[in-house]
Amino acid sequence: DNIATTASEGMNTTAGSYSLQGSIVRGDAGVIKRLRAAGAIILGKANLSEFAYMRGNLANGWSGCGGQTTGAYYPGADPCGSSSGSGVAASIGLAAVTLGTETDGSITCPASQNNIVGVKPTVGLTSRAGVIPISEHQDTVGPLTRSTTDAAIVLSVIAGPDPNDNFTLTQPNVVPNYLTALNASALQGARIGVPRAMFLEPSYSGLDETVLSAYATALETLRDLGAVIVDPADLPSAYEIAASNNETLVLDVDFKVQLNAWYQSLYTNPSGVRSLADLIAFNDANPQLEEPTNYTDQSVLIEAETTDDFNSTYYQALAFDHDLGRTRGIDAALQKYNLDALVLPASGYAAVPAGERSVCLNGLMFTSPDSHSRIPYNHG
Protein backbone atom coordinates (compact mmCIF):
# COMPACT_ATOMS: atom_id res chain seq x y z
CA ASP A 1 0.00 0.00 0.00
CA ASN A 2 2.90 2.39 -0.57
CA ILE A 3 3.12 1.72 -4.35
CA ALA A 4 0.93 4.13 -6.31
CA THR A 5 -1.91 2.97 -8.52
CA THR A 6 -4.40 5.18 -10.31
CA ALA A 7 -7.56 6.06 -8.42
CA SER A 8 -9.78 4.75 -11.25
CA GLU A 9 -9.44 1.28 -9.76
CA GLY A 10 -10.68 2.46 -6.39
CA MET A 11 -7.43 1.57 -4.65
CA ASN A 12 -5.92 4.20 -2.38
CA THR A 13 -2.18 4.60 -1.86
CA THR A 14 -1.89 5.30 1.85
CA ALA A 15 1.23 3.65 3.35
CA GLY A 16 -1.34 2.43 5.90
CA SER A 17 -2.09 5.94 7.14
CA TYR A 18 -5.50 7.60 7.35
CA SER A 19 -3.68 10.84 6.55
CA LEU A 20 -3.50 9.61 2.94
CA GLN A 21 -6.90 7.94 2.64
CA GLY A 22 -8.68 9.24 -0.44
CA SER A 23 -5.61 11.06 -1.71
CA ILE A 24 -5.15 11.24 -5.48
CA VAL A 25 -1.71 10.32 -6.80
CA ARG A 26 -0.28 11.63 -10.05
CA GLY A 27 -0.25 8.23 -11.75
CA ASP A 28 0.90 4.64 -11.57
CA ALA A 29 4.26 3.87 -10.02
CA GLY A 30 7.01 2.98 -12.50
CA VAL A 31 6.91 -0.72 -11.60
CA ILE A 32 3.12 -0.77 -12.00
CA LYS A 33 3.42 0.67 -15.52
CA ARG A 34 5.78 -2.16 -16.43
CA LEU A 35 3.53 -4.82 -14.92
CA ARG A 36 0.50 -3.52 -16.77
CA ALA A 37 2.43 -3.39 -20.05
CA ALA A 38 3.33 -7.05 -19.53
CA GLY A 39 -0.35 -7.96 -19.04
CA ALA A 40 -0.55 -8.14 -15.27
CA ILE A 41 -3.81 -7.41 -13.44
CA ILE A 42 -3.48 -5.45 -10.20
CA LEU A 43 -5.79 -7.18 -7.72
CA GLY A 44 -5.34 -5.00 -4.66
CA LYS A 45 -3.08 -3.48 -2.03
CA ALA A 46 -1.38 -5.39 0.76
CA ASN A 47 -1.09 -4.07 4.30
CA LEU A 48 2.31 -2.96 5.57
CA SER A 49 3.97 -1.62 8.66
CA GLU A 50 2.75 1.97 8.58
CA PHE A 51 5.04 4.20 6.52
CA ALA A 52 7.29 1.16 6.03
CA TYR A 53 7.99 1.05 9.78
CA MET A 54 9.02 4.70 9.91
CA ARG A 55 6.14 5.53 12.27
CA GLY A 56 7.53 4.37 15.63
CA ASN A 57 8.08 1.40 17.93
CA LEU A 58 5.05 -0.63 16.85
CA ALA A 59 4.38 -4.24 15.97
CA ASN A 60 5.51 -5.42 12.55
CA GLY A 61 2.63 -5.47 10.09
CA TRP A 62 0.41 -2.90 11.82
CA SER A 63 -1.03 0.17 10.18
CA GLY A 64 -3.94 2.43 11.03
CA CYS A 65 -5.78 1.62 7.80
CA GLY A 66 -4.95 -2.06 7.63
CA GLY A 67 -4.83 -3.16 11.25
CA GLN A 68 -2.55 -5.99 12.37
CA THR A 69 -1.18 -8.47 9.84
CA THR A 70 -0.05 -11.83 11.26
CA GLY A 71 1.81 -14.72 9.68
CA ALA A 72 -0.11 -17.68 8.31
CA TYR A 73 1.86 -20.55 9.85
CA TYR A 74 1.35 -19.97 13.57
CA PRO A 75 -1.35 -18.09 15.51
CA GLY A 76 -0.31 -14.48 15.99
CA ALA A 77 3.01 -15.03 14.19
CA ASP A 78 5.17 -11.99 13.50
CA PRO A 79 5.00 -11.52 9.69
CA CYS A 80 8.04 -9.24 9.75
CA GLY A 81 8.03 -6.00 7.85
CA SER A 82 7.54 -3.62 6.47
CA SER A 83 6.19 -5.57 3.47
CA SER A 84 4.23 -7.77 5.87
CA GLY A 85 0.98 -8.10 3.95
CA SER A 86 2.81 -8.80 0.72
CA GLY A 87 4.73 -11.65 2.35
CA VAL A 88 1.64 -13.23 3.91
CA ALA A 89 -0.47 -12.80 0.75
CA ALA A 90 2.17 -14.54 -1.35
CA SER A 91 2.61 -17.33 1.20
CA ILE A 92 -1.08 -18.31 1.15
CA GLY A 93 -1.62 -17.77 -2.57
CA LEU A 94 -3.87 -14.70 -2.54
CA ALA A 95 -2.06 -13.55 -5.68
CA ALA A 96 0.37 -15.05 -8.18
CA VAL A 97 2.93 -12.46 -7.14
CA THR A 98 3.17 -9.57 -4.72
CA LEU A 99 5.57 -6.65 -4.58
CA GLY A 100 7.42 -5.41 -1.54
CA THR A 101 9.67 -2.46 -0.84
CA GLU A 102 12.87 -2.57 1.16
CA THR A 103 15.07 0.00 2.77
CA ASP A 104 16.68 -2.47 5.15
CA GLY A 105 15.15 -5.94 5.53
CA SER A 106 11.57 -5.34 4.43
CA ILE A 107 11.61 -7.82 1.54
CA THR A 108 14.14 -10.30 2.89
CA CYS A 109 12.62 -10.59 6.35
CA PRO A 110 8.98 -11.19 5.24
CA ALA A 111 10.34 -13.72 2.72
CA SER A 112 12.06 -15.59 5.53
CA GLN A 113 9.20 -15.38 8.03
CA ASN A 114 6.60 -16.49 5.48
CA ASN A 115 8.64 -19.20 3.70
CA ILE A 116 8.65 -17.60 0.27
CA VAL A 117 11.15 -16.20 -2.24
CA GLY A 118 11.97 -12.52 -2.06
CA VAL A 119 14.35 -10.58 -4.29
CA LYS A 120 15.66 -7.29 -2.95
CA PRO A 121 17.23 -5.70 -6.05
CA THR A 122 20.22 -3.41 -6.23
CA VAL A 123 19.09 0.19 -5.71
CA GLY A 124 18.43 1.60 -9.17
CA LEU A 125 17.52 -1.69 -10.87
CA THR A 126 13.79 -1.11 -10.31
CA SER A 127 12.07 2.27 -10.28
CA ARG A 128 10.96 3.92 -7.04
CA ALA A 129 8.97 6.60 -8.88
CA GLY A 130 5.47 6.63 -7.41
CA VAL A 131 6.50 4.79 -4.23
CA ILE A 132 5.93 6.54 -0.90
CA PRO A 133 9.56 6.97 0.16
CA ILE A 134 11.91 6.53 3.05
CA SER A 135 15.24 7.16 1.32
CA GLU A 136 16.32 7.44 -2.30
CA HIS A 137 19.68 6.03 -1.22
CA GLN A 138 18.27 2.70 -0.02
CA ASP A 139 14.68 2.17 -1.17
CA THR A 140 14.08 -0.55 -3.74
CA VAL A 141 11.11 -2.57 -5.06
CA GLY A 142 11.15 -6.33 -5.61
CA PRO A 143 8.96 -9.42 -5.96
CA LEU A 144 7.71 -11.75 -3.24
CA THR A 145 6.56 -15.08 -4.69
CA ARG A 146 6.05 -18.77 -3.97
CA SER A 147 8.74 -19.90 -6.42
CA THR A 148 12.12 -18.76 -7.67
CA THR A 149 10.87 -18.98 -11.26
CA ASP A 150 8.01 -16.56 -10.56
CA ALA A 151 10.43 -14.16 -8.87
CA ALA A 152 12.75 -14.26 -11.90
CA ILE A 153 9.85 -13.62 -14.29
CA VAL A 154 8.58 -10.62 -12.33
CA LEU A 155 12.05 -9.14 -11.78
CA SER A 156 12.68 -9.32 -15.52
CA VAL A 157 9.47 -7.32 -16.05
CA ILE A 158 9.86 -4.61 -13.40
CA ALA A 159 13.61 -3.97 -13.84
CA GLY A 160 14.78 -1.25 -16.18
CA PRO A 161 15.37 2.49 -16.54
CA ASP A 162 12.69 5.02 -15.70
CA PRO A 163 13.15 8.74 -16.52
CA ASN A 164 11.22 9.53 -13.34
CA ASP A 165 13.90 7.86 -11.17
CA ASN A 166 17.38 9.00 -12.11
CA PHE A 167 19.01 6.23 -10.04
CA THR A 168 17.73 3.76 -12.66
CA LEU A 169 19.48 5.57 -15.51
CA THR A 170 22.91 4.23 -14.49
CA GLN A 171 22.03 0.58 -15.16
CA PRO A 172 22.92 -1.26 -18.39
CA ASN A 173 20.65 -0.52 -21.34
CA VAL A 174 19.52 -4.15 -21.70
CA VAL A 175 17.72 -5.70 -18.73
CA PRO A 176 18.76 -9.33 -18.25
CA ASN A 177 16.26 -12.14 -18.59
CA TYR A 178 16.62 -13.53 -15.09
CA LEU A 179 15.04 -16.83 -16.12
CA THR A 180 18.34 -17.69 -17.80
CA ALA A 181 19.98 -17.66 -14.36
CA LEU A 182 17.82 -20.57 -13.13
CA ASN A 183 20.55 -23.15 -13.48
CA ALA A 184 20.48 -26.13 -11.13
CA SER A 185 24.25 -26.53 -11.50
CA ALA A 186 25.07 -22.89 -10.76
CA LEU A 187 26.63 -23.64 -7.37
CA GLN A 188 29.27 -25.98 -8.77
CA GLY A 189 32.57 -24.37 -7.76
CA ALA A 190 30.93 -21.20 -6.45
CA ARG A 191 32.76 -19.70 -3.48
CA ILE A 192 30.28 -18.82 -0.73
CA GLY A 193 31.50 -16.88 2.29
CA VAL A 194 30.27 -17.11 5.89
CA PRO A 195 30.58 -13.76 7.73
CA ARG A 196 30.70 -15.03 11.32
CA ALA A 197 32.08 -11.99 13.15
CA MET A 198 29.14 -10.10 14.71
CA PHE A 199 26.52 -11.45 12.28
CA LEU A 200 26.44 -14.97 13.75
CA GLU A 201 27.18 -14.02 17.36
CA PRO A 202 23.92 -14.18 19.38
CA SER A 203 25.04 -11.35 21.66
CA TYR A 204 24.90 -9.04 18.63
CA SER A 205 22.47 -10.66 16.21
CA GLY A 206 19.95 -12.10 18.65
CA LEU A 207 19.85 -15.33 16.62
CA ASP A 208 18.75 -18.34 18.65
CA GLU A 209 19.95 -21.92 18.41
CA THR A 210 17.11 -23.06 16.15
CA VAL A 211 18.07 -20.49 13.51
CA LEU A 212 21.79 -21.18 13.84
CA SER A 213 21.18 -24.93 13.54
CA ALA A 214 19.05 -24.49 10.43
CA TYR A 215 21.71 -22.21 8.99
CA ALA A 216 24.40 -24.85 9.54
CA THR A 217 22.22 -27.39 7.76
CA ALA A 218 21.74 -24.98 4.87
CA LEU A 219 25.49 -24.55 4.54
CA GLU A 220 25.81 -28.32 4.20
CA THR A 221 23.12 -28.29 1.50
CA LEU A 222 25.05 -25.63 -0.42
CA ARG A 223 28.21 -27.71 -0.04
CA ASP A 224 26.39 -30.82 -1.32
CA LEU A 225 25.30 -28.81 -4.37
CA GLY A 226 28.92 -28.13 -5.24
CA ALA A 227 29.63 -24.82 -3.51
CA VAL A 228 32.95 -24.14 -1.80
CA ILE A 229 32.11 -22.81 1.66
CA VAL A 230 34.68 -20.28 2.89
CA ASP A 231 34.27 -20.12 6.66
CA PRO A 232 34.89 -17.62 8.13
CA ALA A 233 34.81 -14.79 5.61
CA ASP A 234 34.36 -11.79 7.90
CA LEU A 235 33.56 -8.20 7.00
CA PRO A 236 36.36 -5.93 8.31
CA SER A 237 33.78 -3.39 9.46
CA ALA A 238 31.43 -5.88 11.14
CA TYR A 239 31.62 -4.59 14.72
CA GLU A 240 31.59 -0.96 13.59
CA ILE A 241 28.39 -1.70 11.67
CA ALA A 242 26.75 -2.92 14.88
CA ALA A 243 27.83 0.20 16.75
CA SER A 244 27.06 2.80 14.09
CA ASN A 245 24.05 5.08 14.16
CA ASN A 246 24.84 6.90 10.91
CA GLU A 247 22.12 5.20 8.91
CA THR A 248 19.49 6.46 11.31
CA LEU A 249 20.52 10.06 10.68
CA VAL A 250 20.63 9.61 6.90
CA LEU A 251 17.25 7.93 6.70
CA ASP A 252 15.57 10.38 9.09
CA VAL A 253 16.68 13.33 6.95
CA ASP A 254 15.81 11.61 3.67
CA PHE A 255 12.40 10.60 4.99
CA LYS A 256 11.46 14.09 6.13
CA VAL A 257 12.50 15.73 2.86
CA GLN A 258 11.00 13.10 0.59
CA LEU A 259 7.75 12.57 2.53
CA ASN A 260 7.11 16.31 2.51
CA ALA A 261 7.62 16.23 -1.27
CA TRP A 262 5.18 13.30 -1.57
CA TYR A 263 2.41 15.14 0.25
CA GLN A 264 3.04 18.22 -1.88
CA SER A 265 2.88 16.14 -5.09
CA LEU A 266 -0.67 14.88 -4.51
CA TYR A 267 -3.48 16.24 -6.66
CA THR A 268 -5.77 16.18 -3.63
CA ASN A 269 -5.59 14.92 -0.05
CA PRO A 270 -8.88 15.05 1.91
CA SER A 271 -7.14 14.92 5.31
CA GLY A 272 -5.44 18.24 4.62
CA VAL A 273 -2.05 16.82 5.65
CA ARG A 274 0.70 18.41 3.54
CA SER A 275 3.86 17.66 5.53
CA LEU A 276 5.48 15.43 8.13
CA ALA A 277 4.67 17.99 10.82
CA ASP A 278 1.03 17.92 9.73
CA LEU A 279 1.08 14.10 9.86
CA ILE A 280 2.26 14.04 13.48
CA ALA A 281 -0.48 16.50 14.45
CA PHE A 282 -3.09 14.52 12.47
CA ASN A 283 -2.26 11.32 14.34
CA ASP A 284 -2.59 13.04 17.71
CA ALA A 285 -5.87 14.64 16.65
CA ASN A 286 -7.33 11.32 15.47
CA PRO A 287 -6.39 8.77 18.15
CA GLN A 288 -9.33 6.49 17.32
CA LEU A 289 -7.86 6.03 13.83
CA GLU A 290 -4.13 6.30 14.33
CA GLU A 291 -3.38 5.82 18.03
CA PRO A 292 -5.45 2.92 19.36
CA THR A 293 -4.39 1.17 22.56
CA ASN A 294 -0.88 -0.34 22.23
CA TYR A 295 -0.31 1.44 18.89
CA THR A 296 0.28 5.03 19.96
CA ASP A 297 3.99 5.50 19.31
CA GLN A 298 5.18 7.83 16.54
CA SER A 299 8.69 8.42 17.85
CA VAL A 300 10.38 7.87 14.49
CA LEU A 301 8.16 10.47 12.82
CA ILE A 302 9.00 12.92 15.59
CA GLU A 303 12.71 12.12 15.39
CA ALA A 304 12.72 12.69 11.63
CA GLU A 305 10.84 15.99 11.99
CA THR A 306 13.54 17.36 14.30
CA THR A 307 16.29 16.89 11.70
CA ASP A 308 17.73 19.62 9.52
CA ASP A 309 17.83 19.31 5.76
CA PHE A 310 20.93 18.15 3.89
CA ASN A 311 23.99 19.55 5.65
CA SER A 312 27.61 18.59 6.30
CA THR A 313 26.66 16.23 9.15
CA TYR A 314 24.26 14.39 6.84
CA TYR A 315 26.81 14.03 4.05
CA GLN A 316 29.49 12.83 6.48
CA ALA A 317 27.11 10.16 7.80
CA LEU A 318 26.22 9.07 4.27
CA ALA A 319 29.89 8.77 3.31
CA PHE A 320 30.62 6.77 6.46
CA ASP A 321 27.72 4.44 5.64
CA HIS A 322 29.27 3.75 2.24
CA ASP A 323 32.65 3.10 3.84
CA LEU A 324 31.30 0.68 6.46
CA GLY A 325 28.85 -1.20 4.30
CA ARG A 326 30.59 -1.15 0.95
CA THR A 327 34.32 -0.33 0.95
CA ARG A 328 35.22 -2.06 4.23
CA GLY A 329 32.12 -4.25 4.27
CA ILE A 330 30.73 -6.48 1.53
CA ASP A 331 33.21 -5.49 -1.18
CA ALA A 332 36.19 -6.00 1.12
CA ALA A 333 35.08 -9.53 2.11
CA LEU A 334 34.28 -10.54 -1.46
CA GLN A 335 37.67 -9.37 -2.67
CA LYS A 336 39.76 -10.69 0.21
CA TYR A 337 38.34 -14.21 0.02
CA ASN A 338 37.68 -14.26 -3.75
CA LEU A 339 33.98 -14.94 -3.19
CA ASP A 340 30.97 -15.18 -5.47
CA ALA A 341 28.54 -14.46 -2.62
CA LEU A 342 28.04 -14.15 1.12
CA VAL A 343 25.29 -16.06 2.91
CA LEU A 344 23.55 -15.42 6.25
CA PRO A 345 20.26 -16.17 7.97
CA ALA A 346 17.78 -13.49 6.98
CA SER A 347 17.14 -12.40 10.57
CA GLY A 348 19.54 -10.53 12.79
CA TYR A 349 21.88 -8.06 11.07
CA ALA A 350 21.87 -9.79 7.68
CA ALA A 351 20.03 -7.04 5.81
CA VAL A 352 22.21 -4.33 7.24
CA PRO A 353 25.29 -4.15 4.99
CA ALA A 354 23.45 -5.46 1.94
CA GLY A 355 21.87 -2.09 1.32
CA GLU A 356 21.58 -2.40 -2.44
CA ARG A 357 21.12 -5.96 -3.55
CA SER A 358 20.44 -9.23 -1.80
CA VAL A 359 18.28 -12.27 -2.36
CA CYS A 360 16.37 -14.19 0.29
CA LEU A 361 15.51 -17.79 -0.52
CA ASN A 362 13.71 -19.75 2.19
CA GLY A 363 15.36 -17.79 4.97
CA LEU A 364 18.88 -17.43 3.57
CA MET A 365 20.22 -14.12 2.36
CA PHE A 366 22.82 -14.00 -0.38
CA THR A 367 24.69 -10.85 -1.33
CA SER A 368 26.21 -10.74 -4.77
CA PRO A 369 29.58 -9.42 -5.96
CA ASP A 370 27.99 -6.27 -7.40
CA SER A 371 26.24 -5.41 -4.14
CA HIS A 372 26.96 -1.88 -2.94
CA SER A 373 25.73 -1.63 0.57
CA ARG A 374 24.61 1.09 2.90
CA ILE A 375 24.47 0.37 6.58
CA PRO A 376 22.30 -1.29 9.24
CA TYR A 377 18.81 -0.06 9.96
CA ASN A 378 15.63 -1.60 11.29
CA HIS A 379 13.10 0.43 9.29
CA GLY A 380 11.63 -0.24 5.90
matplotlib code that plots the C-alpha trace (Angstrom):
import matplotlib.pyplot as plt

x = [0.0, 2.9, 3.1, 0.9, -1.9, -4.4, -7.6, -9.8, -9.4, -10.7, -7.4, -5.9, -2.2, -1.9, 1.2, -1.3, -2.1, -5.5, -3.7, -3.5, -6.9, -8.7, -5.6, -5.1, -1.7, -0.3, -0.2, 0.9, 4.3, 7.0, 6.9, 3.1, 3.4, 5.8, 3.5, 0.5, 2.4, 3.3, -0.3, -0.6, -3.8, -3.5, -5.8, -5.3, -3.1, -1.4, -1.1, 2.3, 4.0, 2.7, 5.0, 7.3, 8.0, 9.0, 6.1, 7.5, 8.1, 5.1, 4.4, 5.5, 2.6, 0.4, -1.0, -3.9, -5.8, -4.9, -4.8, -2.5, -1.2, -0.1, 1.8, -0.1, 1.9, 1.4, -1.4, -0.3, 3.0, 5.2, 5.0, 8.0, 8.0, 7.5, 6.2, 4.2, 1.0, 2.8, 4.7, 1.6, -0.5, 2.2, 2.6, -1.1, -1.6, -3.9, -2.1, 0.4, 2.9, 3.2, 5.6, 7.4, 9.7, 12.9, 15.1, 16.7, 15.2, 11.6, 11.6, 14.1, 12.6, 9.0, 10.3, 12.1, 9.2, 6.6, 8.6, 8.6, 11.1, 12.0, 14.3, 15.7, 17.2, 20.2, 19.1, 18.4, 17.5, 13.8, 12.1, 11.0, 9.0, 5.5, 6.5, 5.9, 9.6, 11.9, 15.2, 16.3, 19.7, 18.3, 14.7, 14.1, 11.1, 11.1, 9.0, 7.7, 6.6, 6.1, 8.7, 12.1, 10.9, 8.0, 10.4, 12.8, 9.9, 8.6, 12.0, 12.7, 9.5, 9.9, 13.6, 14.8, 15.4, 12.7, 13.2, 11.2, 13.9, 17.4, 19.0, 17.7, 19.5, 22.9, 22.0, 22.9, 20.6, 19.5, 17.7, 18.8, 16.3, 16.6, 15.0, 18.3, 20.0, 17.8, 20.5, 20.5, 24.3, 25.1, 26.6, 29.3, 32.6, 30.9, 32.8, 30.3, 31.5, 30.3, 30.6, 30.7, 32.1, 29.1, 26.5, 26.4, 27.2, 23.9, 25.0, 24.9, 22.5, 20.0, 19.9, 18.7, 20.0, 17.1, 18.1, 21.8, 21.2, 19.0, 21.7, 24.4, 22.2, 21.7, 25.5, 25.8, 23.1, 25.0, 28.2, 26.4, 25.3, 28.9, 29.6, 33.0, 32.1, 34.7, 34.3, 34.9, 34.8, 34.4, 33.6, 36.4, 33.8, 31.4, 31.6, 31.6, 28.4, 26.8, 27.8, 27.1, 24.0, 24.8, 22.1, 19.5, 20.5, 20.6, 17.2, 15.6, 16.7, 15.8, 12.4, 11.5, 12.5, 11.0, 7.7, 7.1, 7.6, 5.2, 2.4, 3.0, 2.9, -0.7, -3.5, -5.8, -5.6, -8.9, -7.1, -5.4, -2.0, 0.7, 3.9, 5.5, 4.7, 1.0, 1.1, 2.3, -0.5, -3.1, -2.3, -2.6, -5.9, -7.3, -6.4, -9.3, -7.9, -4.1, -3.4, -5.4, -4.4, -0.9, -0.3, 0.3, 4.0, 5.2, 8.7, 10.4, 8.2, 9.0, 12.7, 12.7, 10.8, 13.5, 16.3, 17.7, 17.8, 20.9, 24.0, 27.6, 26.7, 24.3, 26.8, 29.5, 27.1, 26.2, 29.9, 30.6, 27.7, 29.3, 32.6, 31.3, 28.8, 30.6, 34.3, 35.2, 32.1, 30.7, 33.2, 36.2, 35.1, 34.3, 37.7, 39.8, 38.3, 37.7, 34.0, 31.0, 28.5, 28.0, 25.3, 23.6, 20.3, 17.8, 17.1, 19.5, 21.9, 21.9, 20.0, 22.2, 25.3, 23.5, 21.9, 21.6, 21.1, 20.4, 18.3, 16.4, 15.5, 13.7, 15.4, 18.9, 20.2, 22.8, 24.7, 26.2, 29.6, 28.0, 26.2, 27.0, 25.7, 24.6, 24.5, 22.3, 18.8, 15.6, 13.1, 11.6]
y = [0.0, 2.4, 1.7, 4.1, 3.0, 5.2, 6.1, 4.8, 1.3, 2.5, 1.6, 4.2, 4.6, 5.3, 3.7, 2.4, 5.9, 7.6, 10.8, 9.6, 7.9, 9.2, 11.1, 11.2, 10.3, 11.6, 8.2, 4.6, 3.9, 3.0, -0.7, -0.8, 0.7, -2.2, -4.8, -3.5, -3.4, -7.1, -8.0, -8.1, -7.4, -5.4, -7.2, -5.0, -3.5, -5.4, -4.1, -3.0, -1.6, 2.0, 4.2, 1.2, 1.0, 4.7, 5.5, 4.4, 1.4, -0.6, -4.2, -5.4, -5.5, -2.9, 0.2, 2.4, 1.6, -2.1, -3.2, -6.0, -8.5, -11.8, -14.7, -17.7, -20.5, -20.0, -18.1, -14.5, -15.0, -12.0, -11.5, -9.2, -6.0, -3.6, -5.6, -7.8, -8.1, -8.8, -11.6, -13.2, -12.8, -14.5, -17.3, -18.3, -17.8, -14.7, -13.5, -15.1, -12.5, -9.6, -6.7, -5.4, -2.5, -2.6, 0.0, -2.5, -5.9, -5.3, -7.8, -10.3, -10.6, -11.2, -13.7, -15.6, -15.4, -16.5, -19.2, -17.6, -16.2, -12.5, -10.6, -7.3, -5.7, -3.4, 0.2, 1.6, -1.7, -1.1, 2.3, 3.9, 6.6, 6.6, 4.8, 6.5, 7.0, 6.5, 7.2, 7.4, 6.0, 2.7, 2.2, -0.6, -2.6, -6.3, -9.4, -11.8, -15.1, -18.8, -19.9, -18.8, -19.0, -16.6, -14.2, -14.3, -13.6, -10.6, -9.1, -9.3, -7.3, -4.6, -4.0, -1.2, 2.5, 5.0, 8.7, 9.5, 7.9, 9.0, 6.2, 3.8, 5.6, 4.2, 0.6, -1.3, -0.5, -4.1, -5.7, -9.3, -12.1, -13.5, -16.8, -17.7, -17.7, -20.6, -23.2, -26.1, -26.5, -22.9, -23.6, -26.0, -24.4, -21.2, -19.7, -18.8, -16.9, -17.1, -13.8, -15.0, -12.0, -10.1, -11.5, -15.0, -14.0, -14.2, -11.4, -9.0, -10.7, -12.1, -15.3, -18.3, -21.9, -23.1, -20.5, -21.2, -24.9, -24.5, -22.2, -24.8, -27.4, -25.0, -24.5, -28.3, -28.3, -25.6, -27.7, -30.8, -28.8, -28.1, -24.8, -24.1, -22.8, -20.3, -20.1, -17.6, -14.8, -11.8, -8.2, -5.9, -3.4, -5.9, -4.6, -1.0, -1.7, -2.9, 0.2, 2.8, 5.1, 6.9, 5.2, 6.5, 10.1, 9.6, 7.9, 10.4, 13.3, 11.6, 10.6, 14.1, 15.7, 13.1, 12.6, 16.3, 16.2, 13.3, 15.1, 18.2, 16.1, 14.9, 16.2, 16.2, 14.9, 15.1, 14.9, 18.2, 16.8, 18.4, 17.7, 15.4, 18.0, 17.9, 14.1, 14.0, 16.5, 14.5, 11.3, 13.0, 14.6, 11.3, 8.8, 6.5, 6.0, 6.3, 5.8, 2.9, 1.2, -0.3, 1.4, 5.0, 5.5, 7.8, 8.4, 7.9, 10.5, 12.9, 12.1, 12.7, 16.0, 17.4, 16.9, 19.6, 19.3, 18.2, 19.5, 18.6, 16.2, 14.4, 14.0, 12.8, 10.2, 9.1, 8.8, 6.8, 4.4, 3.8, 3.1, 0.7, -1.2, -1.1, -0.3, -2.1, -4.3, -6.5, -5.5, -6.0, -9.5, -10.5, -9.4, -10.7, -14.2, -14.3, -14.9, -15.2, -14.5, -14.1, -16.1, -15.4, -16.2, -13.5, -12.4, -10.5, -8.1, -9.8, -7.0, -4.3, -4.1, -5.5, -2.1, -2.4, -6.0, -9.2, -12.3, -14.2, -17.8, -19.7, -17.8, -17.4, -14.1, -14.0, -10.9, -10.7, -9.4, -6.3, -5.4, -1.9, -1.6, 1.1, 0.4, -1.3, -0.1, -1.6, 0.4, -0.2]
z = [0.0, -0.6, -4.3, -6.3, -8.5, -10.3, -8.4, -11.2, -9.8, -6.4, -4.6, -2.4, -1.9, 1.9, 3.3, 5.9, 7.1, 7.3, 6.5, 2.9, 2.6, -0.4, -1.7, -5.5, -6.8, -10.1, -11.7, -11.6, -10.0, -12.5, -11.6, -12.0, -15.5, -16.4, -14.9, -16.8, -20.0, -19.5, -19.0, -15.3, -13.4, -10.2, -7.7, -4.7, -2.0, 0.8, 4.3, 5.6, 8.7, 8.6, 6.5, 6.0, 9.8, 9.9, 12.3, 15.6, 17.9, 16.9, 16.0, 12.6, 10.1, 11.8, 10.2, 11.0, 7.8, 7.6, 11.2, 12.4, 9.8, 11.3, 9.7, 8.3, 9.9, 13.6, 15.5, 16.0, 14.2, 13.5, 9.7, 9.7, 7.8, 6.5, 3.5, 5.9, 4.0, 0.7, 2.3, 3.9, 0.8, -1.4, 1.2, 1.2, -2.6, -2.5, -5.7, -8.2, -7.1, -4.7, -4.6, -1.5, -0.8, 1.2, 2.8, 5.2, 5.5, 4.4, 1.5, 2.9, 6.4, 5.2, 2.7, 5.5, 8.0, 5.5, 3.7, 0.3, -2.2, -2.1, -4.3, -2.9, -6.1, -6.2, -5.7, -9.2, -10.9, -10.3, -10.3, -7.0, -8.9, -7.4, -4.2, -0.9, 0.2, 3.0, 1.3, -2.3, -1.2, 0.0, -1.2, -3.7, -5.1, -5.6, -6.0, -3.2, -4.7, -4.0, -6.4, -7.7, -11.3, -10.6, -8.9, -11.9, -14.3, -12.3, -11.8, -15.5, -16.1, -13.4, -13.8, -16.2, -16.5, -15.7, -16.5, -13.3, -11.2, -12.1, -10.0, -12.7, -15.5, -14.5, -15.2, -18.4, -21.3, -21.7, -18.7, -18.2, -18.6, -15.1, -16.1, -17.8, -14.4, -13.1, -13.5, -11.1, -11.5, -10.8, -7.4, -8.8, -7.8, -6.4, -3.5, -0.7, 2.3, 5.9, 7.7, 11.3, 13.2, 14.7, 12.3, 13.8, 17.4, 19.4, 21.7, 18.6, 16.2, 18.6, 16.6, 18.7, 18.4, 16.2, 13.5, 13.8, 13.5, 10.4, 9.0, 9.5, 7.8, 4.9, 4.5, 4.2, 1.5, -0.4, 0.0, -1.3, -4.4, -5.2, -3.5, -1.8, 1.7, 2.9, 6.7, 8.1, 5.6, 7.9, 7.0, 8.3, 9.5, 11.1, 14.7, 13.6, 11.7, 14.9, 16.7, 14.1, 14.2, 10.9, 8.9, 11.3, 10.7, 6.9, 6.7, 9.1, 7.0, 3.7, 5.0, 6.1, 2.9, 0.6, 2.5, 2.5, -1.3, -1.6, 0.2, -1.9, -5.1, -4.5, -6.7, -3.6, 0.0, 1.9, 5.3, 4.6, 5.6, 3.5, 5.5, 8.1, 10.8, 9.7, 9.9, 13.5, 14.4, 12.5, 14.3, 17.7, 16.6, 15.5, 18.1, 17.3, 13.8, 14.3, 18.0, 19.4, 22.6, 22.2, 18.9, 20.0, 19.3, 16.5, 17.9, 14.5, 12.8, 15.6, 15.4, 11.6, 12.0, 14.3, 11.7, 9.5, 5.8, 3.9, 5.7, 6.3, 9.2, 6.8, 4.1, 6.5, 7.8, 4.3, 3.3, 6.5, 5.6, 2.2, 3.8, 6.5, 4.3, 0.9, 0.9, 4.2, 4.3, 1.5, -1.2, 1.1, 2.1, -1.5, -2.7, 0.2, 0.0, -3.7, -3.2, -5.5, -2.6, 1.1, 2.9, 6.2, 8.0, 7.0, 10.6, 12.8, 11.1, 7.7, 5.8, 7.2, 5.0, 1.9, 1.3, -2.4, -3.5, -1.8, -2.4, 0.3, -0.5, 2.2, 5.0, 3.6, 2.4, -0.4, -1.3, -4.8, -6.0, -7.4, -4.1, -2.9, 0.6, 2.9, 6.6, 9.2, 10.0, 11.3, 9.3, 5.9]

ax = plt.figure().add_subplot(projection="3d")
ax.plot(x, y, z, "-o")
ax.set_aspect("equal")
plt.show()
